[in-house]
Structure formats: structure tokens, C-alpha cells
Amino acid sequence: MPLIEIVKNLASFRLNNLVFCLLLSILCSCKNEHNPKATVTETIDVTSLDPHSYANFNEVQTQHLSLELEVSFTNQTIYGIARHQIINKNAHKAIFDINGPLIQKVTTGPKGKEEEADFVIGKMDQDSVLGQPLIVTVTPKTKFINIYYKTGSRCDAVEWIHPTSKKEAFLYTQGQAILTRTWIPLQDAPSNRISYDATVKVDPSYLALMSAENPTTLNLDGKYHFKMEHPIPSYLIALTVGNIRYHPYSNRCGVYAPAELVDKAQEEFRDLPLMIEAVERLYGPYAWGRYDLMVQHPSFPFGGMENPRLTFINPAIVAGDKSLVSVVAHELAHSWSGNLVTNETWNDFWINEGFTVYLEHRIMEELYGKAYSEMLSEIEWDELQQELKTLQQSEHPEDAALYLHLKNRNPDDGMTSIAYVKGAYFLKTLEQVIGRKKMDQFLNQYFSQHRFQSMSTEKFITFMKNHLSGTQFTNFDYNRWIYQPGIPANAVHISSELLRNMKTLAKATNEGKDIFAPVRKVKWVQKKGSRKKRKKTFVEQLNPKAYNTQQWIMYFRSLNSNISAENLQKMDDFAHFSKANSEVRFEWFLLNLRCGNWRIETSLKEFLASHGRRKYVLPLFNSIVRDKNRLEWAREVYQSSKGNYHSVTRNSVEKLLY
């Protein structure tokens, strides 16, 4: 029986941020999967506090969430009870966000003393991004709300990995930005921080982990208990289930991975204890107890996700040479910027990511030296320039400001280099203005005074003005940085000597020189037992292994687009770019596509089928379809590969291809 939608277009009220009176009528009691218990006829006034949430957390706010979950790989369903312990400010209704969960019943009262409650479900928003409001009737004395549900066919946070002859079943969730509501009914806004505990029942052959205190070995009954005592935003609630093993580095940190990857992973991330020590020296004690990594399935849509106590890492980061571990430094830094102090709304996303990129570079400098950090900075600066050009020609050029206006839009639209790199350069420039010592004091105060709180752009500006002074800061035009598109003229520019050398090599290649060919050279050497010198001839040849991932990225990006297929093949035969780590291969494919070399077609198709990281997949498809004759081929490749992509990646690619 189809769901009878009884709240008329509640989404449009919320998207316009108005107080909208909704007369609930044509209500019924029905025996479907969404199962409203009783008829309610009343006028409901709702005020939106967050442009991407229906929740009325100014009236009713979840303080603690208790989850009871059972994972069925057979049905690809999570059966759940979400028990909300609330702060009730004399309210008669509680509003939660849902986008897919099938609500079976709602009760009020503590466990064991529950009474069924009336509830209604609003209409889906026009673009199905925000989902629906779940409105529960309560009294001013209500302290507990219990939502019985199961996940439905629309569950964008959860990725179910089908078992094959070579792989076992696997599951993970990805909540950022507003996907947690697709598998848990809750108030899904980053400013609404909650503690949580969970009981999760899984197949006894699998290990379950969450963004909480975790086990390291299997429980024979398949039942696991979790607790996150610190208040966190809802997008950081995470779950993963599979044939997972653990390797400890110390009593503070370690790495989980699928059984077949754990040996490689533990070697790749061996510097993790040093990273934690480095960031603690800079910005104070780590506040979350343990810090563990979880190497995810290849379909994972990001390089990493900073779930507290359990960072998810894309397996492509396990390169075998530690060349991509800056991703781990980035996710670790989120334990301060993002998890400890969180953007208040998704309009303030730069508060999370700009600070984190800045901290990431400081960690990498602390561990691997200034030259390495400068290399990362210049690579990202070049990416920022390209992003700015793209945004200037887009529908939303205003997105080149740090503070965003994402009302009526998907918050994923704000996940660009602007928040990450422009945000970091804002802080790098501020550091140059006030000095590093004062900058570190400022950031330590910022993190310590706002622990486990949300932070808006306006509040940050107030804090900055109250804690920084002097003529130099007075002349620092922070409003230009934050509220206007583009990069101010006073931006610090960081140049890397290591990358300058690669630009020189690229210039030689562009001029037609074969930089990989052996070169015969002559030098004068002292004769043994004599003052005389003689000529010695020797052959010198470039050693590809002498250059790191970031250097090759700069080399590729500095090349012209007229390199012949034959010369590209010679380069690959010598340096084996097509067999390098995922970052090098990604840039190598982009170079070949830019040069119109379709000899890579087979290996490109294999790469797209085996990597789900959106950073790789979306730009490659975008580059492919610049040749309009390749659109159908791109669609065919996507159709054969999309089973290996999370919904975050699928949704982005489908916008491009269809």
C-alpha cells in the first residue's frame, strides 16, 4: 500500500525559511511500512534553524541517541530502533529528518515503559535531497522518543558490497553532509551535537565497527556494543561491517583493514603514532581516546572520512611507498578542526576544511620537512586557480567566497577547493601577518575554548577580532577573504623548489626534448698517481624513482596538450606511469585524454571500474566527454562500473552524463 503523504509540501516551507502553517487533514490510520498510529488534526507552526534540516531543535533537541541495530546482508536492510533522549523546552511536537527509512512505529517514554505516539511524515522535497520531516506528537513532559524503522531502497549513506567468489560481503556508511538521515531518523544538522551508544547485531563471521569505542576481535554471538561519550554532529555517526582484522601500533592507535589488506596497511601507516605526537605538540592533547584507521572498500567515495576514533581511509592510499599519507594527516587534523570544533551549518564548511588543510600542512612539515609541505601547498594552489576559473563560468560564481549560500541547494555543492585550499591560504596569510608563534597561540585558544561546540563564520570573526590586535592585523582584510569571491592580492604565495625543477623538465619536453633518453657526458678526472687529468665519458639518465608523486603531478600538469601518442607511450615504457600509485595514474590518464591519446582506453576503463573515489572518477568522466563522440562510450563504462561506486560518486557522475 503506498504511503499517504499527509503534510503538504513541508519542504518548500523549510527551503524558504518561513514560518508556515500546515493544516493536517485527510489523515488516516494504515497498515503499511510507514505506519501512522492515529489521526491528528491540528495546525503546526515550524521554524527552520538550518537550511538543510527540518528539525525544531530549538524546541526539542536530542541530547543522547541509543541505537539498536540488526544488519541483514541477505535482505540488504538495517532494522533499527533509534531511542532519542531529548531536552524538551515545553514542546508539543518533535521534528526529525528522514530520507528513506521506513517508519514502523513511534513511541514515547523510557525503554520498557513506552506508549505509542502519533506521527506524520511530510512530503519529499522537490529534489529528494533533504528528504522528509517526521513530526511526532509529544507533551511538554516527554523525555524519550523511540523510532522503530528499517532502511528502505533509498539509503544513500549505506554501501552494500555483494559477496563474490573472491570477496565477502561488506558494508560501510558515509554520512557527510546530510546522508545520515537515510539510515537513522534523527535531527540531521551539524550544529546539533549528540552523544550516542549502539548495540549492533551482525553475522557472527563479521566484525562491526563504529565511530565510537571499538572491539579488536570477533564476538562469537555477532553482537557488538558501542559508546561515544562525547557530543558529535550526526554526520560523524558511522558503521562498517565485514571480514576485518586489526593491527595495533600502540595503546593509542592502530589500523583496521579487510583481512587481505591488513599487512600492507599496517606497513603503510607505520608513522601514525608520530603524526599524533606531532599535532599534539602543535595544538594540544588529542581529545578522543584512541585514534584508529579503517581501510575501506575501493568504492569509498573520498580519500578519507574523519569519523571520530575511526577514520575511514580509501584503499588507494595504500600505495606501498607512503607517498599519499598526507590524506591521513588531513583526517587526523580533523580531530581538532571539524570534530572538536564543527561548522555550524554547511554554509560554514570552510571552518572545517580550511583549518584542516592548514593543520595538515603543519603536520607534514613537522614530520617530513618544510620542502615537502611547500610542495603540497603549491600543488593545491594550482588546483585552486583551476577551481576559480571553473566557478567564474558556472551558475554560481559566488561559490568562490569562503562563506557560502547553499539554501535550496545540495550542501555537497560546497565541497570544492574553495573551502579547503582558499580556507587554508586565508590562515597561511594570517600567519604571515601575525607571525607563526602568535598564530599557534591563537589556534590553541580557539580549539580549547570551543571544544565540542559548533562554530559559525560570524562567531569565528568575533573570536578573531577579540584575540588578535595590532596594526598588521587591522590591515588584514578578512571580510574580503571570507565574503567575496576570488583571492585577495595580499595572499601569501608558497613556491616549491622541488616543483620548480619539474616545471623545467616539462618545459624541455614541451620543446621536443626526450628527457628520458640517456645522455652521454664527459668530465675531467684525476689520474691515479699523477697530477694530470683525463677525460672520462659516462652516460646519465633520468631516474623516475628519484621523484615523488607530487613532483610527477606537477610535471604532467605543466605539459602541453600536443604530445603525440608515440611519445606518451615512450614515457610510459620508461617510467611505468600507468602502473604507478592511484594518484599518478589518475594524472597520467588526464594527460593522455588532454592529448587525445585513446590508446589508454582499456587501462582507463579498468581504472574507472576499480576506483570509486569521486576525486578520480568525476574528473576522468568529465575529461572523456569533452570529446562529444565519446559520450556513449562514457555511459557504457559508467553503467558497467557504477556497481563499484557509492551513491555520492554515482549522483555526481549521473549529473554529468545524463
C-alpha positions in Angstrom: 0.0 0.0 0.0 1.6 3.3 -1.0 2.4 5.9 1.6 -0.3 8.6 2.0 1.6 11.9 2.3 -0.3 14.0 4.7 1.9 17.1 5.2 1.6 19.2 2.1 5.0 20.4 0.8 6.6 21.0 4.1 9.9 21.1 2.2 9.1 24.3 0.4 8.3 26.0 3.7 11.7 25.0 5.0 13.6 25.9 2.0 12.2 29.4 2.1 13.0 29.6 5.8 9.5 30.8 6.7 7.1 30.0 9.5 4.4 28.1 7.6 1.1 26.9 9.0 0.2 23.5 7.7 -3.3 22.2 8.3 -3.0 18.5 8.6 -6.0 16.9 7.0 -7.1 13.7 5.2 -5.2 11.8 7.9 -5.6 8.0 8.3 -4.5 5.0 10.3 -3.0 2.4 7.9 -1.1 -0.9 7.9 1.8 0.0 5.6 5.6 0.2 6.2 5.2 3.8 7.2 2.6 3.2 9.9 1.0 6.3 11.5 -0.9 5.1 14.5 -3.6 7.7 14.9 -5.4 10.6 13.3 -4.2 14.1 14.2 -5.8 17.3 13.0 -4.0 20.4 14.1 -2.2 23.4 12.8 1.6 23.0 13.1 3.9 26.0 13.0 7.5 25.1 12.1 10.6 27.3 12.1 13.7 26.1 10.3 17.0 26.7 12.1 19.3 25.1 9.5 18.9 25.4 5.7 19.4 21.7 5.3 17.3 20.3 8.2 13.6 20.2 9.1 14.4 19.7 12.8 13.0 22.0 15.5 15.9 21.6 17.8 15.2 25.0 19.4 12.2 23.3 21.0 13.1 19.6 21.2 16.8 18.6 21.0 18.3 15.2 21.1 20.9 15.0 23.8 21.7 11.3 23.6 20.9 8.7 21.0 20.7 4.9 21.7 20.6 2.7 18.6 19.5 -0.9 18.4 20.5 -2.2 15.0 20.4 -5.5 13.2 22.3 -5.8 9.9 20.9 -8.3 7.3 23.2 -8.8 4.3 20.6 -11.2 2.9 17.9 -8.5 2.7 20.4 -5.6 2.4 18.5 -4.0 5.2 19.3 -2.4 8.6 16.5 -2.9 11.1 16.7 -0.3 13.8 15.3 1.4 16.9 16.5 5.0 17.4 15.9 6.0 21.0 16.2 9.8 21.5 16.8 11.2 24.9 15.6 14.8 24.5 15.8 18.2 26.0 12.2 19.4 25.8 11.5 23.1 26.0 7.8 22.8 26.6 7.1 21.5 23.1 4.1 19.7 21.6 5.9 18.3 18.6 9.4 16.9 17.8 10.6 17.0 14.2 13.3 14.7 12.8 14.9 14.3 9.4 14.4 11.2 7.3 15.2 10.4 3.7 14.5 6.7 3.1 14.0 4.9 6.4 10.6 3.2 6.6 9.0 4.2 9.9 7.1 1.3 11.5 6.0 3.0 14.8 7.0 5.7 17.2 6.7 5.6 21.0 7.4 7.9 23.8 8.8 7.0 27.3 11.8 5.1 28.5 12.5 1.6 27.3 10.1 -0.8 28.9 7.5 1.9 29.7 6.7 3.1 26.1 3.4 4.3 24.8 2.7 4.6 21.0 2.7 8.2 19.7 1.0 9.9 16.8 3.2 11.0 14.0 3.0 12.2 10.4 5.5 12.2 7.6 5.8 15.3 5.3 6.2 15.3 1.6 9.6 14.7 -0.1 11.3 17.8 -1.1 11.4 18.5 -4.8 15.0 17.3 -5.5 14.8 14.5 -2.9 18.0 15.9 -1.3 16.6 16.9 2.1 14.1 14.1 2.4 11.1 14.4 4.6 10.2 15.7 8.1 9.0 13.1 10.6 6.7 15.0 13.0 6.0 13.3 16.3 3.3 14.5 18.8 4.7 14.9 22.3 3.8 16.6 25.5 6.0 19.1 27.4 6.8 16.3 29.8 8.1 13.9 27.1 11.8 13.0 27.6 12.2 9.9 25.4 11.2 9.3 21.8 11.7 5.9 20.2 11.5 5.4 16.4 11.2 1.9 15.1 12.2 1.6 11.5 14.1 -0.2 8.8 16.2 1.1 5.9 14.5 1.2 2.5 15.6 1.0 -1.1 16.6 4.7 -0.9 19.5 4.6 1.6 22.3 6.7 0.1 24.6 6.6 3.1 24.9 2.8 3.1 27.0 0.9 0.6 26.3 -2.8 0.5 29.1 -4.9 -1.1 27.8 -8.0 -2.8 29.7 -11.2 -2.0 31.6 -12.8 -4.9 33.8 -15.8 -5.3 36.8 -13.6 -4.3 35.2 -11.1 -1.9 33.0 -11.5 1.1 30.0 -9.2 1.9 30.9 -5.8 3.3 29.1 -2.7 4.4 30.0 0.9 5.3 28.2 4.2 5.7 29.1 7.7 4.7 27.1 10.4 6.4 28.6 13.7 5.3 26.9 16.0 4.5 23.2 15.1 5.1 23.1 11.3 4.4 22.9 10.0 8.0 19.1 10.7 7.8 19.0 8.0 5.1 19.7 5.3 7.6 18.9 6.8 11.0 15.8 9.0 11.8 17.4 12.0 13.7 17.9 15.7 13.7 20.5 15.9 11.0 22.2 19.3 11.4 25.9 19.8 12.1 25.2 22.2 15.0 23.1 19.6 16.8 25.8 17.6 18.7 24.8 14.4 20.4 26.4 11.5 22.3 25.4 8.0 21.3 25.6 4.3 22.1 24.6 1.4 20.0 24.0 -2.3 20.0 24.6 -3.9 16.6 23.8 -7.5 15.6 25.6 -8.9 12.6 26.6 -12.3 11.1 28.9 -13.9 13.7 31.6 -14.2 11.0 31.9 -10.4 10.6 33.3 -7.7 12.8 31.3 -4.5 13.3 32.9 -1.1 14.0 31.5 2.4 14.6 32.8 5.9 15.2 33.0 5.0 18.9 34.8 2.7 21.3 35.6 -0.4 19.2 36.4 -4.1 19.6 39.5 -5.5 18.0 38.4 -9.2 17.7 35.2 -11.0 16.7 32.4 -11.7 19.1 31.1 -15.2 18.7 27.5 -14.2 19.1 27.8 -11.4 16.4 26.6 -8.7 18.9 28.6 -5.6 19.5 28.2 -2.7 21.9 29.5 0.8 21.2 29.7 4.1 23.1 30.6 7.6 22.0 30.5 9.7 25.2 31.5 13.0 23.5 28.8 15.0 21.7 29.4 14.8 17.9 27.5 16.1 14.9 25.2 13.5 13.3 27.2 13.2 10.0 30.0 11.6 12.1 27.9 8.6 13.1 29.4 5.7 11.1 29.2 2.0 10.8 31.2 -0.7 8.9 30.8 -4.4 8.9 32.9 -7.1 7.2 35.8 -9.6 7.4 38.0 -7.1 9.2 41.3 -7.5 11.0 43.2 -5.2 13.4 46.9 -4.3 13.8 47.8 -2.1 16.8 50.7 0.4 16.7 50.4 1.4 20.4 47.9 1.6 23.1 46.6 4.7 21.4 46.3 3.9 17.7 46.2 1.1 15.1 44.7 0.2 11.8 41.8 -2.0 10.8 41.5 -3.4 7.2 39.9 -6.1 5.2 41.8 -9.3 6.0 43.6 -9.4 2.7 44.9 -5.8 3.1 45.9 -5.6 6.8 49.6 -6.5 6.3 50.1 -3.8 3.6 48.0 -1.3 5.5 50.0 -1.7 8.8 53.2 -1.1 6.9 51.9 1.9 5.0 50.7 3.8 8.1 53.5 3.0 10.4 54.2 6.7 11.0 50.7 7.2 12.5 51.9 7.4 16.2 54.4 10.1 15.1 51.7 12.1 13.4 49.6 12.1 16.5 52.6 13.3 18.6 53.3 16.0 16.0 49.8 17.5 16.0 49.6 17.3 19.8 52.9 19.3 20.1 51.3 21.9 17.9 47.7 22.1 19.1 47.2 20.3 22.4 46.1 16.9 23.5 44.1 14.5 21.4 40.6 14.5 23.0 39.0 11.3 21.7 40.9 8.5 23.4 42.0 6.1 20.6 42.7 7.1 17.0 42.4 4.2 14.6 42.2 3.9 10.8 39.8 1.7 8.9 40.9 0.9 5.3 37.6 0.8 3.4 36.3 -0.9 0.3 37.6 0.6 -3.1 34.1 2.1 -3.7 34.6 4.5 -0.8 33.9 8.0 -2.4 36.5 10.0 -0.6 40.2 9.8 0.2 39.3 9.7 3.9 36.5 10.5 6.3 37.2 11.8 9.8 34.8 9.7 11.8 35.9 10.2 15.5 38.1 7.3 16.8 37.8 5.5 13.5 38.9 7.4 10.3 37.8 5.7 7.1 40.6 5.6 4.5 40.3 4.8 0.8 42.5 1.7 -0.1 44.0 3.7 -2.9 46.0 5.5 -0.2 47.8 2.2 0.5 50.4 2.9 -2.3 53.2 0.9 -0.9 55.6 3.8 -0.5 53.8 6.2 2.0 53.5 8.7 -0.8 49.9 9.5 -0.1 49.9 9.6 3.7 49.1 13.3 3.7 45.5 12.1 3.5 45.9 10.5 6.9 47.4 13.7 8.3 44.4 15.6 7.0 41.9 13.2 8.6 43.9 13.2 11.9 43.8 17.0 11.9 40.0 16.9 11.7 40.2 15.6 15.3 40.7 19.2 16.2 39.2 21.2 13.3 35.9 19.7 12.3 35.3 17.1 15.1 36.3 19.2 18.1 35.1 22.5 16.6 32.4 21.9 13.9 31.0 24.2 11.2 27.6 25.4 12.4 25.9 25.0 9.0 27.1 23.7 5.7 27.4 27.4 4.6 30.4 27.5 7.1 32.1 24.4 5.6 35.4 26.3 5.3 35.5 26.3 9.1 36.0 22.6 8.9 38.2 22.1 5.8 40.3 25.3 5.6 41.5 24.9 9.1 42.2 21.2 8.4 44.3 21.7 5.3 46.3 24.3 7.2 46.9 21.8 10.1 47.7 19.0 7.6 50.5 21.1 6.1 51.9 21.9 9.5 51.9 18.2 10.4 53.6 17.2 7.2 56.2 20.0 7.8 56.8 18.7 11.3 57.3 15.2 10.1 58.9 15.4 6.7 60.3 18.9 6.4 59.4 22.3 5.0 60.2 21.4 1.4 57.6 18.6 1.5 54.9 20.9 2.9 55.7 23.6 0.4 55.3 21.1 -2.4 51.8 20.2 -1.1 50.9 23.8 -0.8 51.9 24.7 -4.4 50.1 21.7 -5.9 46.9 22.8 -4.1 47.4 26.4 -5.0 47.4 25.4 -8.7 44.2 23.3 -8.1 42.6 26.4 -6.5 43.4 28.5 -9.5 41.7 26.0 -11.8 38.7 25.8 -9.5 38.3 29.6 -9.5 38.3 29.6 -13.4 35.6 26.9 -13.4 33.4 28.8 -10.9 33.7 32.0 -12.8 32.0 30.3 -15.7 29.5 28.4 -13.6 25.9 29.0 -12.5 27.2 30.0 -9.0 30.3 32.2 -9.3 29.6 33.4 -5.8 30.7 30.0 -4.5 34.3 31.3 -4.8 33.7 33.0 -1.4 34.6 31.1 1.8 31.1 31.7 3.3 28.6 30.0 1.1 24.8 30.5 0.4 23.6 26.9 -0.1 20.0 27.5 0.8 17.8 25.5 -1.7 20.9 23.5 -2.8 22.6 20.3 -2.1 25.3 21.0 0.6 27.7 18.8 -1.5 27.9 21.8 -3.9 30.1 23.5 -1.3 32.7 20.7 -1.2 35.2 22.4 -3.5 38.8 23.6 -3.3 37.5 27.0 -2.1 36.6 25.6 1.3 39.8 23.5 1.5 42.5 25.5 -0.2 41.3 29.1 -0.1 40.4 28.5 3.5 43.9 27.2 4.2 45.5 30.1 2.4 43.4 32.5 4.4 45.1 31.1 7.5 48.5 30.9 5.9 48.2 34.6 5.0 47.0 35.4 8.6 50.1 33.5 9.9 52.3 35.7 7.7 50.7 38.8 9.0 50.8 38.0 12.8 53.7 35.5 12.9 53.8 31.8 13.4 54.2 31.9 17.2 51.2 34.1 17.7 49.2 32.0 15.1 49.8 28.9 17.1 48.8 30.6 20.3 45.6 31.8 18.6 44.7 28.3 17.3 45.3 26.7 20.6 43.0 29.2 22.3 40.4 28.6 19.5 40.4 24.8 20.0 40.5 24.9 23.8 37.7 27.4 24.2 35.3 25.8 21.7 35.8 22.1 22.4 32.7 20.0 21.4 30.9 23.1 20.0 29.8 24.4 16.6 31.3 27.5 15.1 29.7 29.9 12.6 31.7 32.2 10.4 30.3 35.2 12.3 31.4 33.7 15.6 34.8 33.0 14.3 35.3 36.6 13.1 34.3 37.8 16.5 36.7 35.5 18.2 39.5 36.5 15.8 38.9 40.2 16.4 38.8 39.7 20.2 42.1 37.7 20.3 44.2 39.4 17.6 45.2 43.1 17.5 47.8 45.4 16.2 48.3 47.4 13.1 49.2 44.5 10.9 46.0 42.6 11.8 43.9 45.7 11.5 45.0 46.0 7.9 44.2 42.3 7.2 41.1 42.4 5.1 39.4 39.3 6.4 36.0 40.3 5.1 37.4 40.3 1.5 38.7 36.8 2.1 35.5 35.4 3.6 32.6 37.1 1.9 33.9 37.9 -1.6 34.8 35.5 -4.5 38.4 35.2 -5.6 41.8 35.5 -3.9 42.8 38.9 -2.4 46.1 40.4 -3.6 47.7 40.0 -0.2 47.5 36.2 -0.3 50.8 34.5 0.6 52.3 32.6 -2.2 54.3 29.5 -1.5 56.8 28.3 -4.1 58.4 24.8 -4.0 62.0 24.4 -5.3 61.3 20.7 -5.9 58.4 21.5 -8.2 60.3 24.2 -10.0 62.7 21.5 -11.2 59.7 19.5 -12.6 58.5 22.6 -14.5 62.0 22.8 -16.0 61.7 19.2 -17.1 58.2 19.8 -18.5 59.5 22.9 -20.5 62.2 20.7 -22.0 59.6 18.1 -23.0 57.3 20.8 -24.5 60.3 21.9 -26.6 60.6 18.4 -28.1 63.5 17.1 -26.0 63.4 13.5 -24.8 64.2 13.9 -21.1 64.1 10.2 -20.5 66.8 9.4 -23.2 70.3 8.5 -22.0 72.8 11.4 -22.3 76.5 10.9 -23.0 78.6 13.3 -20.8 82.3 13.9 -20.3 84.1 15.1 -17.2 87.7 15.5 -16.2 89.0 13.2 -13.5 92.4 13.0 -11.8 94.7 10.2 -13.0 95.9 7.9 -10.3 99.4 8.7 -9.0 99.6 11.7 -11.3 98.7 15.4 -11.3 97.4 15.1 -14.8 93.7 14.8 -15.6 92.0 12.7 -18.2 88.6 12.8 -19.9 86.0 10.3 -18.6 82.9 9.5 -20.6 79.8 8.4 -18.9 76.0 8.0 -19.6 73.5 9.8 -17.4 69.8 9.0 -17.5 66.8 10.4 -15.5 65.7 8.1 -12.7 61.9 8.1 -12.3 62.2 6.7 -8.8 64.1 9.8 -7.7 60.9 11.9 -8.0 57.8 11.6 -5.7 54.1 11.6 -6.5 53.7 15.4 -6.2 56.6 16.1 -8.5 55.2 13.9 -11.2 51.8 15.6 -10.8 53.4 19.0 -11.4 55.3 17.6 -14.4 52.1 16.2 -16.0 50.1 19.4 -15.4 52.9 21.5 -16.9 53.0 19.6 -20.2 51.3 20.9 -23.4 48.4 19.0 -24.9 50.1 18.3 -28.2 52.3 15.4 -27.1 52.0 12.5 -29.6 50.7 9.1 -28.7 54.1 7.7 -29.6 55.9 9.9 -27.2 53.4 9.3 -24.4 54.0 5.6 -24.9 57.8 6.1 -24.8 57.4 7.9 -21.5 55.2 5.2 -20.1 57.6 2.4 -21.3 60.4 4.1 -19.4 58.7 5.4 -16.2 55.7 3.0 -16.0 53.3 5.8 -15.1 50.3 3.5 -15.9 51.4 1.1 -13.2 52.2 3.7 -10.5 50.1 4.6 -7.5 46.5 5.8 -8.0 47.3 9.5 -7.8 50.0 9.2 -10.5 47.8 7.0 -12.7 44.9 9.4 -12.4 47.0 12.4 -13.5 48.6 10.2 -16.3 45.1 9.4 -17.6 44.1 13.1 -17.6 47.3 14.0 -19.5 46.6 11.3 -22.2 43.0 12.4 -22.5 44.1 16.1 -22.8 46.4 15.0 -25.6 43.7 12.9 -27.4 45.5 9.6 -26.9 42.9 6.8 -26.8 45.5 4.0 -26.7 44.8 4.1 -22.9 41.2 3.1 -23.4 41.4 -0.4 -21.9 43.5 0.6 -18.8 41.4 3.7 -18.3 38.2 1.6 -18.3 39.9 -0.8 -15.8 40.8 2.1 -13.5 37.3 3.5 -13.5 35.9 0.1 -12.7 38.2 -0.4 -9.7 38.3 3.0 -8.1 35.2 4.7 -6.5 36.9 7.8 -5.2 35.0 10.7 -6.6 38.1 12.8 -6.9 39.3 10.4 -9.6 36.1 9.2 -11.2 34.3 12.6 -11.8 37.2 14.5 -13.5 38.0 11.5 -15.7 34.5 11.2 -17.0 34.4 15.0 -17.4 37.6 14.8 -19.4 36.3 11.9 -21.5 33.0 13.7 -22.5 34.8 16.8 -23.7 35.0 14.7 -26.8 31.3 14.6 -27.6 31.9 11.5 -29.7 32.8 9.7 -26.5 29.7 10.3 -24.6 28.1 7.0 -25.4 31.3 5.2 -24.5 31.5 7.0 -21.2 27.9 6.0 -20.4 28.7 2.4 -21.2 31.7 2.5 -19.0 29.7 4.1 -16.2 26.9 1.5 -16.5 29.4 -1.3 -16.2 31.3 0.4 -13.3 28.6 2.0 -11.2 28.1 -1.1 -9.0 31.5 -0.2 -7.6 30.5 3.4 -6.8 28.9 4.8 -3.6 25.8 7.0 -4.2 27.9 10.1 -3.6 30.0 9.3 -6.7 27.1 7.9 -8.7 25.0 11.0 -8.2 27.8 13.3 -9.3 28.6 11.3 -12.4 25.0 10.9 -13.5 24.5 14.7 -13.3 27.4 14.9 -15.8 26.5 12.1 -18.2 22.7 12.3 -18.4 
